[in-house]
């Protein structure tokens, strides 16, 4: 999809989610709603979900798509890279990423966006996988980062 079209779609989704996620005190409900909307609005999304800290482990949270890994090995894979680098990570080909965790062998590209609470502390990540190579770009990164601000508004 053309980056300009992606940006417009992400903005429409942000506007839709902003109305759906009326103020409440349940971030898990917001995460579940965000996953459902994103998963059904982008045909290149194969898996979309959150991994959240539980103690010092990254454990699966709300998601859409095939069954996922429950717990991610510490400091391995794209999710931990996003946390350790404190930034979003775009991987064009997951098979070239050192230490990639293959929860589903059909995944070929990935984007991970750190999830921060109101204080700015990273509490997990949004992880999106695609069956296609090179699915994600800067417009996905910007759009997803913007959408995640709705969880703890």
Secondary structure as UniProt FT lines:
FT   HELIX           3..20
FT   HELIX           27..41
FT   TURN            43..44
FT   STRAND          47..54
FT   TURN            55..56
FT   STRAND          57..64
FT   STRAND          71..72
FT   TURN            74..75
FT   HELIX           77..85
FT   STRAND          89..91
FT   HELIX           94..96
FT   TURN            98..99
FT   TURN            105..106
FT   STRAND          109..116
FT   TURN            118..119
FT   STRAND          122..130
FT   TURN            133..134
FT   HELIX           138..148
FT   TURN            149..152
//
